[in-house]
Amino acid sequence: MHDLRRQALENGKTTSRKARSKISSPANSKPNSPATSRAASRVRGNSSRGGSDDEEELSDETSFSVGSIDEVLNGDNIEHSGDAWRPELADRIEEILARKGSTVQGREKCYKAYVHILTSQYAEEEVRGKEAELVVAFLKSIKEEKTEKETILAMKALAMTLMSSPSDLIYEAASTPLKRAISHSTYTASKAAAIHTLGTCTFYGGASDDEILENMDFLLEIITSDGHTISAPDEPEPVTAALEEWGLLCTLIDDMSPQSEDAVEAFAEQITSSFPSVQIAAGENIALLFEKSFKQVDPEEDSLADYPDSEIMSDPDGTPGVPKLIRLYPAYRRTDQLVHSLQSIASISTHHLSKTDRKALRTNFADILNSVEYPTHGPRYQNAISDETGKRYGSRMVVRIHKGGVMRIDKWWKLTRLQGLKRVLQGGFVGHYERNEVVFETLPIMMSNDR
């Protein structure tokens, strides 16, 4: 399986679907749109990236949380064998489509079973051809908002339908109802779930480049207003969701130079939030934007003579074999001030936070600071030099795929997409990564053996 995928990537073969063509590789930082800024989220709410989820049992199909980065990397995976799920899924689809006469409790139970099956199994064949009718049913539940649980389950079911069988028409159908739910839902958790679902629909549902940028601006307004624009003032859950989905969509944009200054300014405000989930999500977006503003020198394509010395960055430690970087545009003009803020959080010692939150902030912001100062240093970058190779260890972040394979997460765009996939797929990530072409093309990373 992995050999075939290596061959497919080496041969440059991808599907022709518009959405897939956008996601098959990250947007590199090359010259292409507006943003806003302001206000630190002094919000009430959760801690570092939400609570942990029991992914093995998928006890909460309404969850879009992935917990800490370590939970993202090492979370349990769902394993199912046999084909008993197929008739069960067929029954659930039939029940969803035959909505007349159903009860709220019945729909909640049905949606939960549907989400569980689609999360644990790759069911593209079973869903294909029924996407439009299913989406109509889910949107009806979202619009009516009979209960918080039914609404969020319908959003999760919509996201999983799209992940299983992408359609370029789903964004057009779902974007307006989802934005209405974000702005007018009675429930804060429903607003956050709608933000996550809008991100998934934008990423996979056929949104144009202009629509992607429009939604990034919409999300940035939520962020800079601390949720006031969607009638969720100072609530951490929707602000964190908006930060996370903004980052995911950012990986689709080739050139962030028109937006970078205002976006970093907005995120620099958010790292002073009272809540680690907001701080970490904002910090990761800052690191992503700095990463996108540089590129490694390609000896075959780039001549250093074409760039002023001020735009060329060398490894500060002069490590042999470390490539030089070319600054494509300034990610942020007040970098010195930003570095000072990041240093303060990376060494935070306040006791009003739990030990877990302090550790999460220190670890994450040490990585973010490292990347701002040298943008090719990705997550969990280690400066220590290996006695064997004489080179720096570099990024030590990996995702374990079953027993032998590992996926190296050495760039912020990779971590951003991994977290986006895990938010939707939860414990079904590994199974989908191995069988679902859409998921694989979102994060087309070569596997290596675990040594």
C-alpha positions as CSV (number, residue, x, y, z in Angstrom):
1,M,0.0,0.0,0.0
2,H,2.7,2.5,1.0
3,D,4.9,1.5,-1.9
4,L,2.0,2.2,-4.3
5,R,1.5,5.6,-2.7
6,R,5.2,6.4,-3.0
7,Q,5.0,5.6,-6.7
8,A,1.9,7.7,-7.2
9,L,3.5,10.7,-5.6
10,E,6.8,10.2,-7.5
11,N,4.9,10.0,-10.7
12,G,2.9,13.1,-9.9
13,K,-0.4,11.4,-10.2
14,T,-3.4,13.0,-8.4
15,T,-7.1,13.0,-9.0
16,S,-8.5,15.7,-11.2
17,R,-11.2,16.9,-8.7
18,K,-10.9,20.6,-8.1
19,A,-10.9,20.2,-4.3
20,R,-8.3,17.5,-4.4
21,S,-6.0,19.5,-6.7
22,K,-5.9,22.2,-4.1
23,I,-5.1,19.9,-1.2
24,S,-2.6,17.4,-2.7
25,S,0.3,19.6,-1.7
26,P,0.7,22.6,0.6
27,A,0.5,26.1,-0.8
28,N,4.1,27.3,-1.0
29,S,5.0,30.9,-0.2
30,K,4.9,32.6,-3.6
31,P,3.6,36.0,-4.5
32,N,-1.1,36.5,-4.3
33,S,-5.3,39.0,-0.6
34,P,-7.2,41.4,3.2
35,A,-7.5,40.9,6.9
36,T,-8.1,42.7,10.2
37,S,-6.6,43.0,13.7
38,R,-7.3,43.7,17.4
39,A,-8.2,42.6,20.9
40,A,-6.9,39.9,23.2
41,S,-9.3,37.1,24.2
42,R,-9.8,37.4,27.9
43,V,-12.1,34.5,27.6
44,R,-13.7,32.0,30.0
45,G,-13.3,28.4,29.2
46,N,-11.1,25.5,28.4
47,S,-7.5,24.7,28.8
48,S,-4.8,23.5,26.4
49,R,-6.6,22.4,23.2
50,G,-9.7,21.0,25.0
51,G,-10.1,17.9,27.1
52,S,-8.8,14.5,25.9
53,D,-11.2,12.4,23.9
54,D,-11.7,8.6,24.3
55,E,-10.9,8.1,20.7
56,E,-10.8,4.3,20.9
57,E,-14.4,4.0,21.8
58,L,-15.5,7.2,20.1
59,S,-17.8,7.9,23.1
60,D,-18.5,11.4,21.8
61,E,-19.3,11.6,18.1
62,T,-20.0,15.3,18.7
63,S,-16.4,16.2,19.4
64,F,-14.2,18.3,17.2
65,S,-11.4,18.5,19.9
66,V,-8.1,16.7,19.6
67,G,-6.6,17.6,22.9
68,S,-2.9,18.3,23.2
69,I,-0.3,17.8,20.4
70,D,0.8,14.6,22.1
71,E,-2.7,13.3,22.1
72,V,-2.9,14.1,18.4
73,L,0.3,12.1,17.7
74,N,-0.4,9.2,20.0
75,G,-4.2,8.9,20.2
76,D,-5.7,5.4,20.0
77,N,-7.1,4.3,16.7
78,I,-10.4,2.6,15.9
79,E,-10.0,-0.9,14.6
80,H,-12.9,-2.9,13.2
81,S,-13.0,-6.1,11.1
82,G,-15.6,-7.8,9.0
83,D,-18.4,-6.4,6.9
84,A,-21.2,-6.2,9.5
85,W,-21.0,-2.4,9.3
86,R,-22.2,-2.3,5.7
87,P,-25.8,-3.3,6.2
88,E,-25.9,-1.2,9.4
89,L,-24.7,1.8,7.4
90,A,-27.3,1.1,4.7
91,D,-30.0,1.1,7.3
92,R,-28.8,4.3,8.8
93,I,-28.7,6.1,5.4
94,E,-32.2,4.9,4.7
95,E,-33.4,6.2,8.0
96,I,-31.7,9.6,7.5
97,L,-33.3,10.0,4.1
98,A,-36.7,8.9,5.2
99,R,-36.9,11.7,7.8
100,K,-40.7,12.0,7.8
101,G,-42.1,10.9,11.2
102,S,-38.7,10.7,12.9
103,T,-38.2,12.0,16.4
104,V,-35.3,14.2,17.7
105,Q,-34.1,11.3,19.9
106,G,-34.3,9.0,16.9
107,R,-32.3,11.3,14.7
108,E,-29.7,11.8,17.4
109,K,-29.2,8.1,17.7
110,C,-29.2,7.6,13.9
111,Y,-26.7,10.4,13.3
112,K,-24.4,9.1,16.1
113,A,-24.3,5.6,14.5
114,Y,-23.7,7.1,11.0
115,V,-20.8,9.2,12.3
116,H,-19.3,6.3,14.2
117,I,-19.4,4.0,11.1
118,L,-18.0,6.6,8.7
119,T,-15.3,7.5,11.2
120,S,-14.2,3.9,11.7
121,Q,-14.6,2.7,8.1
122,Y,-13.8,4.1,4.6
123,A,-17.3,4.0,3.1
124,E,-17.0,6.0,-0.1
125,E,-18.8,3.3,-2.2
126,E,-21.7,3.2,0.3
127,V,-22.1,7.0,0.3
128,R,-21.4,7.7,-3.3
129,G,-24.5,9.0,-5.2
130,K,-26.4,9.8,-2.0
131,E,-24.3,12.8,-0.9
132,A,-26.8,15.5,-2.0
133,E,-29.8,13.9,-0.2
134,L,-27.8,13.3,2.9
135,V,-26.5,16.9,3.0
136,V,-30.1,18.2,2.6
137,A,-31.2,16.1,5.6
138,F,-28.2,17.2,7.8
139,L,-28.8,20.9,6.8
140,K,-32.4,20.6,7.8
141,S,-31.4,19.5,11.3
142,I,-28.8,22.3,11.5
143,K,-31.3,25.0,10.4
144,E,-34.1,23.7,12.8
145,E,-31.7,23.3,15.8
146,K,-34.2,21.3,17.8
147,T,-31.5,20.3,20.3
148,E,-27.8,21.1,20.7
149,K,-26.9,17.4,20.4
150,E,-28.8,16.8,17.2
151,T,-27.4,20.0,15.6
152,I,-23.8,19.1,16.4
153,L,-24.2,15.5,15.3
154,A,-25.7,16.7,12.0
155,M,-22.6,19.0,11.5
156,K,-20.3,16.1,12.3
157,A,-22.2,13.8,9.9
158,L,-22.0,16.5,7.2
159,A,-18.2,16.7,7.7
160,M,-17.8,12.9,7.6
161,T,-19.9,12.6,4.5
162,L,-17.6,15.1,2.8
163,M,-14.5,13.3,4.0
164,S,-15.8,10.0,2.7
165,S,-17.1,11.1,-0.7
166,P,-16.1,14.7,-1.6
167,S,-18.3,16.8,-3.8
168,D,-17.5,20.1,-5.3
169,L,-21.2,21.1,-4.8
170,I,-21.3,20.7,-1.0
171,Y,-19.6,24.0,-0.1
172,E,-22.2,26.0,-2.2
173,A,-25.1,24.2,-0.4
174,A,-23.7,24.3,3.1
175,S,-21.7,27.5,3.5
176,T,-24.7,29.9,4.1
177,P,-26.6,27.6,6.6
178,L,-23.3,27.0,8.5
179,K,-22.5,30.7,8.6
180,R,-26.0,31.4,9.8
181,A,-25.5,28.8,12.6
182,I,-22.2,30.4,13.5
183,S,-23.8,33.8,13.9
184,H,-27.2,32.9,15.3
185,S,-27.1,29.5,17.1
186,T,-28.4,29.4,20.6
187,Y,-25.6,27.2,21.7
188,T,-21.9,28.2,22.0
189,A,-20.8,24.6,21.3
190,S,-22.9,24.6,18.1
191,K,-21.2,27.8,17.0
192,A,-17.8,26.1,17.4
193,A,-18.9,22.9,15.7
194,A,-20.3,25.0,12.8
195,I,-17.0,26.8,12.5
196,H,-15.1,23.5,12.2
197,T,-17.6,22.2,9.7
198,L,-17.4,25.3,7.6
199,G,-13.6,24.8,7.6
200,T,-14.0,21.2,6.4
201,C,-16.5,22.2,3.7
202,T,-14.3,25.0,2.5
203,F,-11.2,22.8,2.4
204,Y,-12.9,19.8,0.7
205,G,-16.2,21.0,-0.7
206,G,-15.2,22.9,-3.8
207,A,-14.7,26.4,-2.5
208,S,-12.9,28.8,-4.9
209,D,-9.8,30.7,-3.9
210,D,-11.8,33.8,-3.4
211,E,-14.3,31.9,-1.2
212,I,-11.4,30.5,0.9
213,L,-10.0,34.0,1.4
214,E,-13.5,35.4,2.2
215,N,-13.9,32.7,4.9
216,M,-10.5,33.4,6.3
217,D,-11.5,37.0,6.7
218,F,-14.8,35.9,8.3
219,L,-12.9,33.8,10.8
220,L,-10.4,36.5,11.5
221,E,-13.3,38.9,12.4
222,I,-14.5,36.3,15.0
223,I,-10.9,36.1,16.4
224,T,-10.2,39.8,16.6
225,S,-13.6,40.6,18.1
226,D,-13.2,37.8,20.7
227,G,-16.4,36.3,19.5
228,H,-18.5,39.4,19.6
229,T,-19.3,39.3,15.9
230,I,-21.1,36.0,16.3
231,S,-22.8,36.9,19.6
232,A,-20.4,34.7,21.7
233,P,-18.5,37.4,23.6
234,D,-15.3,36.2,25.3
235,E,-16.1,32.5,24.7
236,P,-13.0,30.5,24.1
237,E,-14.5,27.6,22.2
238,P,-15.6,29.5,19.1
239,V,-12.5,31.7,19.1
240,T,-10.2,28.6,19.3
241,A,-12.2,27.0,16.5
242,A,-11.9,30.0,14.3
243,L,-8.1,30.1,14.9
244,E,-7.7,26.4,14.1
245,E,-9.8,26.6,10.9
246,W,-8.1,29.8,9.8
247,G,-4.8,28.0,10.0
248,L,-6.1,25.0,8.0
249,L,-7.4,27.2,5.2
250,C,-4.1,29.2,5.2
251,T,-2.3,26.1,4.1
252,L,-4.3,26.3,0.8
253,I,-3.1,29.8,-0.1
254,D,0.1,30.2,-2.1
255,D,1.0,33.8,-1.1
256,M,0.0,35.2,2.2
257,S,2.0,38.5,1.8
258,P,-1.1,40.7,1.6
259,Q,-2.6,39.3,4.7
260,S,0.4,38.3,6.8
261,E,1.0,41.6,8.7
262,D,-2.6,42.1,9.9
263,A,-3.0,38.4,10.6
264,V,0.1,38.1,12.8
265,E,-0.9,41.3,14.6
266,A,-4.3,39.7,15.4
267,F,-2.7,36.5,16.6
268,A,-0.1,38.4,18.6
269,E,-3.0,39.9,20.5
270,Q,-4.5,36.5,21.1
271,I,-1.4,34.9,22.6
272,T,-2.1,37.2,25.6
273,S,-5.5,35.4,26.1
274,S,-6.4,34.0,29.5
275,F,-6.8,30.5,28.1
276,P,-4.2,28.2,26.7
277,S,-6.3,26.8,23.9
278,V,-6.6,30.3,22.4
279,Q,-2.9,31.1,23.0
280,I,-1.6,27.9,21.5
281,A,-3.8,28.0,18.4
282,A,-2.8,31.7,17.8
283,G,0.8,30.9,18.3
284,E,0.8,28.0,15.9
285,N,-0.7,30.3,13.2
286,I,2.1,32.8,13.8
287,A,4.7,30.0,13.3
288,L,2.8,28.9,10.1
289,L,2.9,32.4,8.7
290,F,6.6,32.8,9.3
291,E,7.2,29.4,7.7
292,K,5.3,30.5,4.6
293,S,7.3,33.7,4.3
294,F,10.5,31.9,3.6
295,K,11.7,29.2,1.3
296,Q,14.8,27.0,1.2
297,V,17.4,27.9,-1.4
298,D,17.1,25.5,-4.3
299,P,20.6,25.3,-5.9
300,E,19.1,24.3,-9.3
301,E,16.5,27.1,-9.3
302,D,17.8,30.0,-7.1
303,S,20.8,32.2,-7.6
304,L,21.7,34.0,-4.3
305,A,23.1,36.8,-6.4
306,D,19.5,37.7,-7.3
307,Y,18.6,38.5,-3.7
308,P,20.0,41.2,-1.4
309,D,21.9,39.9,1.6
310,S,19.2,41.1,3.9
311,E,16.8,38.6,2.4
312,I,19.0,35.6,2.9
313,M,19.1,33.8,6.2
314,S,21.8,31.3,7.2
315,D,21.7,28.8,10.0
316,P,22.6,30.9,13.1
317,D,24.8,28.1,14.4
318,G,26.5,27.5,11.0
319,T,25.6,23.8,11.0
320,P,27.1,22.0,7.9
321,G,24.5,20.9,5.4
322,V,21.7,23.2,6.7
323,P,20.3,25.1,3.6
324,K,20.0,28.9,3.5
325,L,16.6,30.6,3.4
326,I,15.2,33.3,1.2
327,R,12.8,35.7,2.7
328,L,9.9,36.1,0.2
329,Y,8.3,38.9,2.2
330,P,8.3,40.1,5.8
331,A,5.8,38.1,7.8
332,Y,5.6,40.8,10.4
333,R,7.4,44.1,10.8
334,R,7.6,44.2,14.6
335,T,9.3,40.8,15.0
336,D,11.5,42.0,18.0
337,Q,8.4,42.8,20.0
338,L,6.8,39.5,19.0
339,V,9.8,37.5,20.0
340,H,9.8,39.2,23.4
341,S,6.1,38.1,23.9
342,L,6.9,34.6,22.8
343,Q,9.9,34.3,25.1
344,S,7.7,35.4,28.1
345,I,5.1,32.7,27.4
346,A,7.8,30.0,26.7
347,S,9.2,30.6,30.2
348,I,5.9,31.2,31.9
349,S,5.9,30.2,35.6
350,T,2.6,31.6,36.9
351,H,0.8,29.4,39.4
352,H,-2.8,30.4,38.4
353,L,-2.5,27.8,35.6
354,S,-2.5,24.1,36.1
355,K,0.8,22.2,35.8
356,T,-0.5,20.6,32.6
357,D,-1.3,24.0,31.0
358,R,2.0,25.5,32.1
359,K,3.8,22.6,30.4
360,A,1.7,22.9,27.3
361,L,2.4,26.6,27.0
362,R,6.1,26.3,27.6
363,T,6.5,23.4,25.1
364,N,4.4,24.8,22.3
365,F,5.8,28.4,22.6
366,A,9.4,27.2,22.7
367,D,8.7,25.6,19.3
368,I,6.8,28.7,18.0
369,L,9.7,31.0,19.2
370,N,12.2,28.7,17.5
371,S,10.3,28.9,14.2
372,V,9.9,32.7,14.3
373,E,13.6,33.1,14.8
374,Y,14.5,30.5,12.2
375,P,11.5,29.6,10.1
376,T,12.6,26.2,8.8
377,H,12.7,24.9,12.4
378,G,9.4,23.0,12.6
379,P,7.5,21.6,15.6
380,R,9.6,19.9,18.3
381,Y,12.9,21.0,16.7
382,Q,15.9,20.0,18.7
383,N,19.2,21.9,18.3
384,A,21.2,19.1,19.9
385,I,23.8,17.5,17.5
386,S,23.8,13.7,16.9
387,D,27.1,12.0,17.7
388,E,26.5,9.6,14.8
389,T,25.7,12.1,12.0
390,G,27.2,15.3,13.3
391,K,24.0,17.0,12.3
392,R,21.2,18.5,14.4
393,Y,18.4,16.1,15.4
394,G,15.9,18.6,13.9
395,S,12.2,17.9,14.3
396,R,11.5,14.9,16.5
397,M,7.7,14.9,16.0
398,V,6.3,11.8,14.5
399,V,3.0,10.0,14.1
400,R,3.1,6.3,14.5
401,I,1.1,4.3,11.9
402,H,0.5,0.9,13.4
403,K,3.6,-1.0,14.5
404,G,6.4,-0.1,12.2
405,G,5.8,3.1,10.2
406,V,6.2,6.7,11.3
407,M,5.2,9.9,9.6
408,R,7.6,12.8,10.4
409,I,5.8,16.1,11.2
410,D,8.7,18.6,10.6
411,K,6.7,21.5,9.2
412,W,3.9,23.7,10.6
413,W,1.7,23.1,7.6
414,K,1.9,19.4,8.2
415,L,1.0,19.8,11.9
416,T,-1.9,22.1,10.9
417,R,-3.3,19.7,8.5
418,L,-2.8,16.7,10.8
419,Q,-4.7,18.4,13.5
420,G,-7.5,19.4,11.0
421,L,-7.8,15.7,10.0
422,K,-7.8,14.5,13.5
423,R,-10.5,17.0,14.5
424,V,-12.9,15.3,12.0
425,L,-11.7,11.7,11.9
426,Q,-10.8,11.4,15.6
427,G,-9.7,7.8,16.2
428,G,-10.4,6.8,12.6
429,F,-7.5,8.8,11.3
430,V,-5.0,5.9,10.6
431,G,-7.6,3.8,8.9
432,H,-8.7,6.7,6.6
433,Y,-5.0,7.6,6.0
434,E,-4.3,4.2,4.7
435,R,-7.5,3.8,2.5
436,N,-9.0,7.2,1.9
437,E,-7.2,9.0,-1.0
438,V,-8.6,12.4,0.0
439,V,-7.1,12.1,3.5
440,F,-3.8,10.8,2.2
441,E,-3.6,13.7,-0.3
442,T,-4.2,16.2,2.5
443,L,-1.0,15.0,4.1
444,P,1.1,13.2,1.4
445,I,4.1,12.4,3.6
446,M,6.4,9.5,2.9
447,M,6.4,6.8,5.6
448,S,9.6,5.6,7.1
449,N,10.4,2.6,9.3
450,D,10.5,3.1,13.1
451,R,14.0,2.5,14.3
